[in-house]
Amino acid sequence: MFLDVQMPGLTGFEVGRRMLDTRVAAHIIFVTAYDQHAIEAFEVNAVDYLLKPVDPVRLEAAVERARRRVASDRPLNDQLEKIVQLVTERQSRRERLAIKVGERFLLVQAEEIVYASLADDSIMVVTGQHAGTSNYRTLDELQARLDPSVFWRVHRSHLVNINKIKEIVPWFSRNYILKMKDDKSTEIPVSRTQTRRLREYLKL
């Protein structure tokens, strides 16, 4: 944006700051007879600061620099594509998962999972009605498939659905034990590093 700033009550720097505050996409080149405001120009992310009398070569270089900035800005379509991608990924995390129960494979909805734990080099997945093993080799792989806003890695060996927590029990050193909503009211320890996150989320 190229402005001939002659606005009563506002300087060019005040205009620039207002653009920054309102997140207006602008690329400003200051042309002035005063050299003492160059630092202020830097603070408002100006493309260049030209002193009068203006050198035509320097002006041309400044305009070209502004054009490159405009061209490098991501268009709205790119932002929309990113949003669509994120929504698609979120939806894919809601798909059903297969767990092995005895000799059978059951398909369960992701939101039905109460918790998943690492046990004897296998991933045990527990829902309200079933408990079985997952084909995923690690909890990291399983966690990547699930919604990170719902499934928390509260311990290196345990991944829980925060919507399936029945009770939070204070434990030693200000840590917690989670009682889950499965038929055994399974108790899951919360690691020290995850305790703060749990406190902040639940306002404990």
N, C-alpha and C positions, 0 to 999 in steps of 0.2 A: 504494500500500500504506500502510495506517495502522497504526502500531505503538504500543502502550503499552509502552515499553521498560523492563522491570524484570527484566533478565537478569543473574544473578550473574556477575561477571567481565567483562562487556562493557558499554560505554557505547553510547548511541544512535549516536554517530559511528562507533564501531568496527563496529557492525552495518551502517551505511551503506557504509563502505569495503569490507566483505566482499561486499556486494551488487554494488558496482562491479567488484571483482576477479573475481567469478564471473559477471558479466554478467547478473545477475538483473534482469528488467524490473520496476522498482519506482519509485514516485513517493512521496517521503517528505515529510511535514510535521512539523517539530519543534515541540513545545509544551513550554516550559520556563520556569522562574522566573529563569533566568540569561541575561544578555545578552552575556556575554563570549565565547560560542561561535558567534556568527553567521558568522564567517569559515569555521569548520570546516563549518558547514552548507552554505555555498556550495561548498566543496571536494568535497562528496559529492553535488552537484547536487540539493539539496533543493528542493522546490516552494516552501516558505515556512518562516519561522522565527517562531513566535508566542510572545509573552511572556505569562505569567500576571500578573494575571487576563486571560483571553482575551476580546477584543471579539468578540461574536457576528457582527457584520457582517464583520469581518476574517477570521474563521474560515470563514464562508460563501464569501467570495471565494477563499480558499485552496483550499477543497474544489472549487470550480468550476474553478479553474485546473488542479488535478490531473485532474479529469474530462476537460478539453480535451486534456491531454497523453496520457491513455490513449486517447482517441478518435483522436488524430493518429498514434499508433503504427501502423505497417503490420502488418496481420494476416498470419498464417502463409501464407494462401492467396496473398497478393500476392507473398510471397517465393518460393513454389513456382512461381508463374507466371513470375517472373523467371528462375529456374533453367531451366525448360522452354524459355524463349525463347533463353537462351544456348546450351543444348544444340542447339536447332534451327538456330541460326546457325552453330554449329561444324560440324554435319552438312552444311549447305548449302555450306560451303567445301570439302567433299571431293568435290563433284560434278565431272563431266568438263568439260574446256574444249576449245573448238574452236580449232585453229590451221590456217593456210593453208600448205600445202606444194605449191608449183607451182600447178597449177590445181585441186587437191583440198583439201577440208577434212577434217582428221583430228580425232577426238575422243580426248583423252588424259586419263588420271586425274591429278588435281592432284598426288598424291604422286609421279608419274613425272617431273614437271618438275625439271630439274637447276638451271636458272637462267633468268632473263629479263633482257634488256638493251635499253636504248634505242639504236637505230641508225637514222640517217637518217630521223628523225621516225616511225619504226615501232617496235613492240615485238616483238623477236625472242624466241621461246620455244624452249628447247632441252630435249629429253628424252634418254634414253639412246640412242634409235634415230632420232629425228626432230628436225628444226629447221624452224620455220616462223614466220609472223607472226601476231600476235593482233589481233582486232578492237578490243581495248581501246585507247583513244587515249593513255593515260598509264600509267606504272608505278603511280601512286597508285591508279588504278581497278582494275588487276589485283591489286595487293596487298590491296585491300579484299575481294576475292573469296577470298583464300587464308588459310590458318591462320597467324595472326601468330606463333605459337609455333614454327613450322617455317620460314616464309619471312621472311628478314630483308633489309631494305634496307641492304646493307653499303656502298653508294655511291649517289649520286644517279642514276646511270645503270644500276645493277645490283641485281637482286633474286635472292637465292640460297636454295636449299633446304639448310638446314644439315645435313640427313641425307645430302646428296650431295656433301659436301666430301671430297676424297681426300687432300689435303695442304695444310698451312699453311706458307707460306714467309716467313721474316722478311725485311723490306724496310727501306728507308731510314727514319730517324727513328722507329724502333720500330713502324712500320706493318707490314702483312702483305699477301701475295698469296695468294689461295685457288686451288688447283688443283682443278677440279671433275671429277666422275665421268662426263663425256660422252666420246665417242670421240676427241675432240681434246685432252682434258685441259686445257680452256680455263682461262686464268688470269684471275681477277677481282680487281681492287684493292679494298682495304678503306679507306674514308675514315678520317681521323683521329678523327672524332667517334664512329665505330662500333668503333674498335679496342679501346677500354676495355670495351665490352659483350662483345666477342668474347673478350677475355682473361678476364673474370670468368666467362663461361659455360663456357669450355673449361679454366679453371684454368691459364692459360698463365703 
